Amino acid sequence: MTDAERAPEPTALIVVRVGAIDRFGALRAAFVPDGVEVVWDRRVGERRQPPADPMSVERRRRDRRGTVPASWTLLDFIVVPPRPSAS
């Protein structure tokens, strides 16, 4: 595959909350022409399960997840900056 045939890397990624149909359409119309990828949030629910054995010790020291960005709560989307290129 030549460089001309390869799709350009997106300049950023916007993840839209499931169900925000109007927001998704508006973001795609506004940003896809500029090389921004707009996708739906694919998460279904919490994947972590409580330990089956009540005597087991939780090995995680803390939750690694940060605070939820205001744009997710108020606007139903988040913007993820592009990854640095490997070249």
PDB file as gemmi writes it, atoms N, CA and C in Angstrom:
CRYST1    1.000    1.000    1.000  90.00  90.00  90.00 P 1                      
ATOM      1  N   MET A   1       0.850  -1.163   0.000  1.00  0.00           N  
ATOM      2  CA  MET A   1       0.000   0.000   0.000  1.00  0.00           C  
ATOM      3  C   MET A   1       0.901   1.234   0.000  1.00  0.00           C  
ATOM      4  N   THR A   2       0.655   2.147  -0.903  1.00  0.00           N  
ATOM      5  CA  THR A   2       1.458   3.354  -0.979  1.00  0.00           C  
ATOM      6  C   THR A   2       0.927   4.400  -0.002  1.00  0.00           C  
ATOM      7  N   ASP A   3       1.719   5.433   0.216  1.00  0.00           N  
ATOM      8  CA  ASP A   3       1.285   6.500   1.120  1.00  0.00           C  
ATOM      9  C   ASP A   3       0.026   7.190   0.616  1.00  0.00           C  
ATOM     10  N   ALA A   4      -0.134   7.285  -0.681  1.00  0.00           N  
ATOM     11  CA  ALA A   4      -1.316   7.929  -1.245  1.00  0.00           C  
ATOM     12  C   ALA A   4      -2.575   7.110  -1.004  1.00  0.00           C  
ATOM     13  N   GLU A   5      -2.451   5.776  -0.941  1.00  0.00           N  
ATOM     14  CA  GLU A   5      -3.613   4.910  -0.721  1.00  0.00           C  
ATOM     15  C   GLU A   5      -3.988   4.801   0.745  1.00  0.00           C  
ATOM     16  N   ARG A   6      -3.053   5.050   1.624  1.00  0.00           N  
ATOM     17  CA  ARG A   6      -3.292   4.904   3.060  1.00  0.00           C  
ATOM     18  C   ARG A   6      -4.125   6.079   3.564  1.00  0.00           C  
ATOM     19  N   ALA A   7      -5.105   5.796   4.407  1.00  0.00           N  
ATOM     20  CA  ALA A   7      -5.935   6.853   4.982  1.00  0.00           C  
ATOM     21  C   ALA A   7      -5.098   7.687   5.940  1.00  0.00           C  
ATOM     22  N   PRO A   8      -5.300   8.998   5.946  1.00  0.00           N  
ATOM     23  CA  PRO A   8      -4.519   9.839   6.852  1.00  0.00           C  
ATOM     24  C   PRO A   8      -4.890   9.551   8.307  1.00  0.00           C  
ATOM     25  N   GLU A   9      -3.920   9.723   9.182  1.00  0.00           N  
ATOM     26  CA  GLU A   9      -4.178   9.544  10.610  1.00  0.00           C  
ATOM     27  C   GLU A   9      -5.115  10.640  11.085  1.00  0.00           C  
ATOM     28  N   PRO A  10      -6.098  10.320  11.929  1.00  0.00           N  
ATOM     29  CA  PRO A  10      -6.981  11.367  12.437  1.00  0.00           C  
ATOM     30  C   PRO A  10      -6.192  12.346  13.304  1.00  0.00           C  
ATOM     31  N   THR A  11      -6.584  13.607  13.255  1.00  0.00           N  
ATOM     32  CA  THR A  11      -5.901  14.626  14.057  1.00  0.00           C  
ATOM     33  C   THR A  11      -6.352  14.590  15.509  1.00  0.00           C  
ATOM     34  N   ALA A  12      -7.499  14.023  15.775  1.00  0.00           N  
ATOM     35  CA  ALA A  12      -8.022  13.863  17.131  1.00  0.00           C  
ATOM     36  C   ALA A  12      -9.166  12.857  17.061  1.00  0.00           C  
ATOM     37  N   LEU A  13      -9.677  12.496  18.218  1.00  0.00           N  
ATOM     38  CA  LEU A  13     -10.782  11.550  18.315  1.00  0.00           C  
ATOM     39  C   LEU A  13     -11.838  12.144  19.228  1.00  0.00           C  
ATOM     40  N   ILE A  14     -13.078  12.128  18.799  1.00  0.00           N  
ATOM     41  CA  ILE A  14     -14.192  12.565  19.644  1.00  0.00           C  
ATOM     42  C   ILE A  14     -15.051  11.343  19.920  1.00  0.00           C  
ATOM     43  N   VAL A  15     -15.270  11.055  21.197  1.00  0.00           N  
ATOM     44  CA  VAL A  15     -16.095   9.927  21.621  1.00  0.00           C  
ATOM     45  C   VAL A  15     -17.406  10.494  22.135  1.00  0.00           C  
ATOM     46  N   VAL A  16     -18.519  10.030  21.541  1.00  0.00           N  
ATOM     47  CA  VAL A  16     -19.843  10.558  21.864  1.00  0.00           C  
ATOM     48  C   VAL A  16     -20.614   9.528  22.679  1.00  0.00           C  
ATOM     49  N   ARG A  17     -21.294  10.007  23.704  1.00  0.00           N  
ATOM     50  CA  ARG A  17     -22.104   9.150  24.570  1.00  0.00           C  
ATOM     51  C   ARG A  17     -23.226   8.502  23.758  1.00  0.00           C  
ATOM     52  N   VAL A  18     -23.459   7.222  23.994  1.00  0.00           N  
ATOM     53  CA  VAL A  18     -24.514   6.486  23.295  1.00  0.00           C  
ATOM     54  C   VAL A  18     -25.858   7.165  23.552  1.00  0.00           C  
ATOM     55  N   GLY A  19     -26.616   7.341  22.489  1.00  0.00           N  
ATOM     56  CA  GLY A  19     -27.933   7.950  22.600  1.00  0.00           C  
ATOM     57  C   GLY A  19     -27.964   9.422  22.235  1.00  0.00           C  
ATOM     58  N   ALA A  20     -26.803  10.074  22.171  1.00  0.00           N  
ATOM     59  CA  ALA A  20     -26.747  11.492  21.820  1.00  0.00           C  
ATOM     60  C   ALA A  20     -26.677  11.612  20.294  1.00  0.00           C  
ATOM     61  N   ILE A  21     -27.758  11.222  19.643  1.00  0.00           N  
ATOM     62  CA  ILE A  21     -27.793  11.116  18.183  1.00  0.00           C  
ATOM     63  C   ILE A  21     -27.583  12.468  17.509  1.00  0.00           C  
ATOM     64  N   ASP A  22     -28.275  13.496  17.964  1.00  0.00           N  
ATOM     65  CA  ASP A  22     -28.131  14.818  17.363  1.00  0.00           C  
ATOM     66  C   ASP A  22     -26.714  15.354  17.545  1.00  0.00           C  
ATOM     67  N   ARG A  23     -26.139  15.141  18.726  1.00  0.00           N  
ATOM     68  CA  ARG A  23     -24.771  15.605  19.002  1.00  0.00           C  
ATOM     69  C   ARG A  23     -23.780  14.879  18.087  1.00  0.00           C  
ATOM     70  N   PHE A  24     -23.972  13.570  17.925  1.00  0.00           N  
ATOM     71  CA  PHE A  24     -23.094  12.782  17.058  1.00  0.00           C  
ATOM     72  C   PHE A  24     -23.120  13.322  15.626  1.00  0.00           C  
ATOM     73  N   GLY A  25     -24.316  13.546  15.102  1.00  0.00           N  
ATOM     74  CA  GLY A  25     -24.453  14.059  13.740  1.00  0.00           C  
ATOM     75  C   GLY A  25     -23.824  15.428  13.567  1.00  0.00           C  
ATOM     76  N   ALA A  26     -24.031  16.292  14.534  1.00  0.00           N  
ATOM     77  CA  ALA A  26     -23.469  17.643  14.450  1.00  0.00           C  
ATOM     78  C   ALA A  26     -21.946  17.615  14.512  1.00  0.00           C  
ATOM     79  N   LEU A  27     -21.390  16.792  15.394  1.00  0.00           N  
ATOM     80  CA  LEU A  27     -19.931  16.700  15.510  1.00  0.00           C  
ATOM     81  C   LEU A  27     -19.313  16.107  14.245  1.00  0.00           C  
ATOM     82  N   ARG A  28     -19.957  15.088  13.683  1.00  0.00           N  
ATOM     83  CA  ARG A  28     -19.439  14.496  12.438  1.00  0.00           C  
ATOM     84  C   ARG A  28     -19.459  15.528  11.316  1.00  0.00           C  
ATOM     85  N   ALA A  29     -20.548  16.252  11.184  1.00  0.00           N  
ATOM     86  CA  ALA A  29     -20.655  17.247  10.120  1.00  0.00           C  
ATOM     87  C   ALA A  29     -19.609  18.352  10.282  1.00  0.00           C  
ATOM     88  N   ALA A  30     -19.330  18.715  11.513  1.00  0.00           N  
ATOM     89  CA  ALA A  30     -18.413  19.821  11.762  1.00  0.00           C  
ATOM     90  C   ALA A  30     -16.941  19.420  11.685  1.00  0.00           C  
ATOM     91  N   PHE A  31     -16.586  18.213  12.148  1.00  0.00           N  
ATOM     92  CA  PHE A  31     -15.177  17.895  12.335  1.00  0.00           C  
ATOM     93  C   PHE A  31     -14.590  16.829  11.425  1.00  0.00           C  
ATOM     94  N   VAL A  32     -15.388  15.960  10.847  1.00  0.00           N  
ATOM     95  CA  VAL A  32     -14.840  14.915   9.981  1.00  0.00           C  
ATOM     96  C   VAL A  32     -14.093  15.517   8.782  1.00  0.00           C  
ATOM     97  N   PRO A  33     -14.598  16.586   8.158  1.00  0.00           N  
ATOM     98  CA  PRO A  33     -13.829  17.169   7.054  1.00  0.00           C  
ATOM     99  C   PRO A  33     -12.443  17.671   7.475  1.00  0.00           C  
ATOM    100  N   ASP A  34     -12.244  17.958   8.743  1.00  0.00           N  
ATOM    101  CA  ASP A  34     -10.951  18.433   9.243  1.00  0.00           C  
ATOM    102  C   ASP A  34     -10.044  17.303   9.688  1.00  0.00           C  
ATOM    103  N   GLY A  35     -10.467  16.055   9.481  1.00  0.00           N  
ATOM    104  CA  GLY A  35      -9.623  14.917   9.832  1.00  0.00           C  
ATOM    105  C   GLY A  35      -9.815  14.401  11.241  1.00  0.00           C  
ATOM    106  N   VAL A  36     -10.885  14.814  11.912  1.00  0.00           N  
ATOM    107  CA  VAL A  36     -11.171  14.335  13.261  1.00  0.00           C  
ATOM    108  C   VAL A  36     -12.100  13.133  13.157  1.00  0.00           C  
ATOM    109  N   GLU A  37     -11.784  12.067  13.887  1.00  0.00           N  
ATOM    110  CA  GLU A  37     -12.618  10.870  13.892  1.00  0.00           C  
ATOM    111  C   GLU A  37     -13.667  11.006  14.995  1.00  0.00           C  
ATOM    112  N   VAL A  38     -14.930  10.770  14.663  1.00  0.00           N  
ATOM    113  CA  VAL A  38     -16.031  10.852  15.629  1.00  0.00           C  
ATOM    114  C   VAL A  38     -16.625   9.452  15.750  1.00  0.00           C  
ATOM    115  N   VAL A  39     -16.644   8.907  16.984  1.00  0.00           N  
ATOM    116  CA  VAL A  39     -17.127   7.539  17.209  1.00  0.00           C  
ATOM    117  C   VAL A  39     -18.067   7.501  18.403  1.00  0.00           C  
ATOM    118  N   TRP A  40     -18.867   6.447  18.464  1.00  0.00           N  
ATOM    119  CA  TRP A  40     -19.746   6.207  19.608  1.00  0.00           C  
ATOM    120  C   TRP A  40     -18.948   5.575  20.749  1.00  0.00           C  
ATOM    121  N   ASP A  41     -19.351   5.850  21.970  1.00  0.00           N  
ATOM    122  CA  ASP A  41     -18.806   5.166  23.143  1.00  0.00           C  
ATOM    123  C   ASP A  41     -19.321   3.738  23.096  1.00  0.00           C  
ATOM    124  N   ARG A  42     -18.427   2.763  23.157  1.00  0.00           N  
ATOM    125  CA  ARG A  42     -18.827   1.355  23.028  1.00  0.00           C  
ATOM    126  C   ARG A  42     -19.018   0.666  24.362  1.00  0.00           C  
ATOM    127  N   ARG A  43     -18.716   1.343  25.449  1.00  0.00           N  
ATOM    128  CA  ARG A  43     -18.825   0.678  26.750  1.00  0.00           C  
ATOM    129  C   ARG A  43     -20.277   0.339  27.067  1.00  0.00           C  
ATOM    130  N   VAL A  44     -20.476  -0.828  27.617  1.00  0.00           N  
ATOM    131  CA  VAL A  44     -21.814  -1.288  27.949  1.00  0.00           C  
ATOM    132  C   VAL A  44     -22.087  -1.110  29.436  1.00  0.00           C  
ATOM    133  N   GLY A  45     -21.117  -1.371  30.247  1.00  0.00           N  
ATOM    134  CA  GLY A  45     -21.287  -1.258  31.690  1.00  0.00           C  
ATOM    135  C   GLY A  45     -19.961  -1.484  32.381  1.00  0.00           C  
ATOM    136  N   GLU A  46     -19.990  -1.579  33.667  1.00  0.00           N  
ATOM    137  CA  GLU A  46     -18.790  -1.821  34.457  1.00  0.00           C  
ATOM    138  C   GLU A  46     -18.321  -3.242  34.216  1.00  0.00           C  
ATOM    139  N   ARG A  47     -17.070  -3.414  33.847  1.00  0.00           N  
ATOM    140  CA  ARG A  47     -16.542  -4.750  33.583  1.00  0.00           C  
ATOM    141  C   ARG A  47     -15.969  -5.404  34.828  1.00  0.00           C  
ATOM    142  N   ARG A  48     -15.588  -4.610  35.790  1.00  0.00           N  
ATOM    143  CA  ARG A  48     -14.995  -5.177  36.997  1.00  0.00           C  
ATOM    144  C   ARG A  48     -16.059  -5.910  37.803  1.00  0.00           C  
ATOM    145  N   GLN A  49     -15.681  -7.056  38.302  1.00  0.00           N  
ATOM    146  CA  GLN A  49     -16.575  -7.862  39.116  1.00  0.00           C  
ATOM    147  C   GLN A  49     -16.021  -7.950  40.528  1.00  0.00           C  
ATOM    148  N   PRO A  50     -16.873  -7.974  41.525  1.00  0.00           N  
ATOM    149  CA  PRO A  50     -16.362  -8.164  42.884  1.00  0.00           C  
ATOM    150  C   PRO A  50     -15.743  -9.550  43.007  1.00  0.00           C  
ATOM    151  N   PRO A  51     -14.758  -9.707  43.877  1.00  0.00           N  
ATOM    152  CA  PRO A  51     -14.126 -11.022  44.022  1.00  0.00           C  
ATOM    153  C   PRO A  51     -15.134 -12.077  44.467  1.00  0.00           C  
ATOM    154  N   ALA A  52     -14.987 -13.287  43.921  1.00  0.00           N  
ATOM    155  CA  ALA A  52     -15.892 -14.381  44.264  1.00  0.00           C  
ATOM    156  C   ALA A  52     -15.676 -14.840  45.704  1.00  0.00           C  
ATOM    157  N   ASP A  53     -14.429 -14.798  46.140  1.00  0.00           N  
ATOM    158  CA  ASP A  53     -14.091 -15.211  47.493  1.00  0.00           C  
ATOM    159  C   ASP A  53     -14.122 -13.992  48.413  1.00  0.00           C  
ATOM    160  N   PRO A  54     -15.023 -13.961  49.406  1.00  0.00           N  
ATOM    161  CA  PRO A  54     -15.112 -12.796  50.282  1.00  0.00           C  
ATOM    162  C   PRO A  54     -13.847 -12.564  51.111  1.00  0.00           C  
ATOM    163  N   MET A  55     -12.992 -13.555  51.228  1.00  0.00           N  
ATOM    164  CA  MET A  55     -11.767 -13.404  52.008  1.00  0.00           C  
ATOM    165  C   MET A  55     -10.598 -12.896  51.158  1.00  0.00           C  
ATOM    166  N   SER A  56     -10.797 -12.770  49.841  1.00  0.00           N  
ATOM    167  CA  SER A  56      -9.700 -12.317  48.984  1.00  0.00           C  
ATOM    168  C   SER A  56      -9.431 -10.833  49.222  1.00  0.00           C  
ATOM    169  N   VAL A  57      -8.196 -10.461  48.977  1.00  0.00           N  
ATOM    170  CA  VAL A  57      -7.768  -9.093  49.218  1.00  0.00           C  
ATOM    171  C   VAL A  57      -7.763  -8.343  47.891  1.00  0.00           C  
ATOM    172  N   GLU A  58      -8.283  -7.135  47.909  1.00  0.00           N  
ATOM    173  CA  GLU A  58      -8.245  -6.291  46.715  1.00  0.00           C  
ATOM    174  C   GLU A  58      -6.807  -5.868  46.480  1.00  0.00           C  
ATOM    175  N   ARG A  59      -6.271  -6.189  45.307  1.00  0.00           N  
ATOM    176  CA  ARG A  59      -4.864  -5.894  45.017  1.00  0.00           C  
ATOM    177  C   ARG A  59      -4.662  -4.495  44.464  1.00  0.00           C  
ATOM    178  N   ARG A  60      -5.696  -3.898  43.942  1.00  0.00           N  
ATOM    179  CA  ARG A  60      -5.540  -2.540  43.414  1.00  0.00           C  
ATOM    180  C   ARG A  60      -5.373  -1.566  44.570  1.00  0.00           C  
ATOM    181  N   ARG A  61      -4.399  -0.696  44.444  1.00  0.00           N  
ATOM    182  CA  ARG A  61      -4.164   0.293  45.497  1.00  0.00           C  
ATOM    183  C   ARG A  61      -5.165   1.430  45.417  1.00  0.00           C  
ATOM    184  N   ARG A  62      -5.516   1.786  44.185  1.00  0.00           N  
ATOM    185  CA  ARG A  62      -6.492   2.861  43.981  1.00  0.00           C  
ATOM    186  C   ARG A  62      -7.102   2.696  42.599  1.00  0.00           C  
ATOM    187  N   ASP A  63      -8.164   3.389  42.374  1.00  0.00           N  
ATOM    188  CA  ASP A  63      -8.785   3.369  41.055  1.00  0.00           C  
ATOM    189  C   ASP A  63      -7.961   4.256  40.140  1.00  0.00           C  
ATOM    190  N   ARG A  64      -7.571   3.745  38.984  1.00  0.00           N  
ATOM    191  CA  ARG A  64      -6.727   4.500  38.058  1.00  0.00           C  
ATOM    192  C   ARG A  64      -7.516   5.494  37.227  1.00  0.00           C  
ATOM    193  N   ARG A  65      -8.799   5.376  37.230  1.00  0.00           N  
ATOM    194  CA  ARG A  65      -9.605   6.287  36.437  1.00  0.00           C  
ATOM    195  C   ARG A  65      -9.620   7.660  37.080  1.00  0.00           C  
ATOM    196  N   GLY A  66      -9.525   8.665  36.250  1.00  0.00           N  
ATOM    197  CA  GLY A  66      -9.564  10.039  36.746  1.00  0.00           C  
ATOM    198  C   GLY A  66     -10.996  10.531  36.840  1.00  0.00           C  
ATOM    199  N   THR A  67     -11.131  11.813  37.106  1.00  0.00           N  
ATOM    200  CA  THR A  67     -12.461  12.399  37.169  1.00  0.00           C  
ATOM    201  C   THR A  67     -13.035  12.480  35.758  1.00  0.00           C  
ATOM    202  N   VAL A  68     -14.324  12.419  35.669  1.00  0.00           N  
ATOM    203  CA  VAL A  68     -15.011  12.487  34.385  1.00  0.00           C  
ATOM    204  C   VAL A  68     -14.943  13.938  33.892  1.00  0.00           C  
ATOM    205  N   PRO A  69     -14.504  14.162  32.644  1.00  0.00           N  
ATOM    206  CA  PRO A  69     -14.438  15.531  32.134  1.00  0.00           C  
ATOM    207  C   PRO A  69     -15.821  16.173  32.074  1.00  0.00           C  
ATOM    208  N   ALA A  70     -15.864  17.472  32.244  1.00  0.00           N  
ATOM    209  CA  ALA A  70     -17.140  18.195  32.221  1.00  0.00           C  
ATOM    210  C   ALA A  70     -17.838  18.046  30.877  1.00  0.00           C  
ATOM    211  N   SER A  71     -17.072  17.953  29.793  1.00  0.00           N  
ATOM    212  CA  SER A  71     -17.711  17.827  28.479  1.00  0.00           C  
ATOM    213  C   SER A  71     -18.498  16.524  28.359  1.00  0.00           C  
ATOM    214  N   TRP A  72     -18.068  15.479  29.064  1.00  0.00           N  
ATOM    215  CA  TRP A  72     -18.799  14.207  29.020  1.00  0.00           C  
ATOM    216  C   TRP A  72     -20.132  14.349  29.739  1.00  0.00           C  
ATOM    217  N   THR A  73     -20.105  15.003  30.874  1.00  0.00           N  
ATOM    218  CA  THR A  73     -21.316  15.161  31.679  1.00  0.00           C  
ATOM    219  C   THR A  73     -22.286  16.158  31.056  1.00  0.00           C  
ATOM    220  N   LEU A  74     -21.774  17.284  30.599  1.00  0.00           N  
ATOM    221  CA  LEU A  74     -22.637  18.360  30.110  1.00  0.00           C  
ATOM    222  C   LEU A  74     -22.954  18.275  28.619  1.00  0.00           C  
ATOM    223  N   LEU A  75     -21.993  17.822  27.827  1.00  0.00           N  
ATOM    224  CA  LEU A  75     -22.145  17.876  26.384  1.00  0.00           C  
ATOM    225  C   LEU A  75     -22.218  16.515  25.701  1.00  0.00           C  
ATOM    226  N   ASP A  76     -22.078  15.443  26.448  1.00  0.00           N  
ATOM    227  CA  ASP A  76     -22.187  14.073  25.940  1.00  0.00           C  
ATOM    228  C   ASP A  76     -21.049  13.655  25.011  1.00  0.00           C  
ATOM    229  N   PHE A  77     -19.869  14.277  25.131  1.00  0.00           N  
ATOM    230  CA  PHE A  77     -18.721  13.824  24.356  1.00  0.00           C  
ATOM    231  C   PHE A  77     -17.426  14.225  25.050  1.00  0.00           C  
ATOM    232  N   ILE A  78     -16.341  13.552  24.650  1.00  0.00           N  
ATOM    233  CA  ILE A  78     -15.000  13.931  25.082  1.00  0.00           C  
ATOM    234  C   ILE A  78     -14.094  13.970  23.862  1.00  0.00           C  
ATOM    235  N   VAL A  79     -13.066  14.788  23.942  1.00  0.00           N  
ATOM    236  CA  VAL A  79     -12.078  14.902  22.861  1.00  0.00           C  
ATOM    237  C   VAL A  79     -10.794  14.236  23.353  1.00  0.00           C  
ATOM    238  N   VAL A  80     -10.305  13.286  22.563  1.00  0.00           N  
ATOM    239  CA  VAL A  80      -9.072  12.589  22.885  1.00  0.00           C  
ATOM    240  C   VAL A  80      -7.996  13.100  21.946  1.00  0.00           C  
ATOM    241  N   PRO A  81      -6.890  13.643  22.465  1.00  0.00           N  
ATOM    242  CA  PRO A  81      -5.835  14.143  21.568  1.00  0.00           C  
ATOM    243  C   PRO A  81      -5.183  12.991  20.815  1.00  0.00           C  
ATOM    244  N   PRO A  82      -4.566  13.292  19.689  1.00  0.00           N  
ATOM    245  CA  PRO A  82      -3.926  12.225  18.912  1.00  0.00           C  
ATOM    246  C   PRO A  82      -2.723  11.657  19.630  1.00  0.00           C  
ATOM    247  N   ARG A  83      -2.429  10.400  19.345  1.00  0.00           N  
ATOM    248  CA  ARG A  83      -1.223   9.760  19.900  1.00  0.00           C  
ATOM    249  C   ARG A  83      -0.018  10.281  19.137  1.00  0.00           C  
ATOM    250  N   PRO A  84       1.107  10.370  19.816  1.00  0.00           N  
ATOM    251  CA  PRO A  84       2.306  10.777  19.082  1.00  0.00           C  
ATOM    252  C   PRO A  84       2.655   9.732  18.034  1.00  0.00           C  
ATOM    253  N   SER A  85       3.103  10.168  16.890  1.00  0.00           N  
ATOM    254  CA  SER A  85       3.437   9.213  15.827  1.00  0.00           C  
ATOM    255  C   SER A  85       4.681   8.426  16.190  1.00  0.00           C  
ATOM    256  N   ALA A  86       4.726   7.180  15.722  1.00  0.00           N  
ATOM    257  CA  ALA A  86       5.836   6.282  16.044  1.00  0.00           C  
ATOM    258  C   ALA A  86       7.049   6.537  15.169  1.00  0.00           C  
ATOM    259  N   SER A  87       6.917   7.370  14.150  1.00  0.00           N  
ATOM    260  CA  SER A  87       8.052   7.602  13.256  1.00  0.00           C  
ATOM    261  C   SER A  87       9.027   8.625  13.775  1.00  0.00           C  
TER     262      SER A  87                                                      
END                                                                             
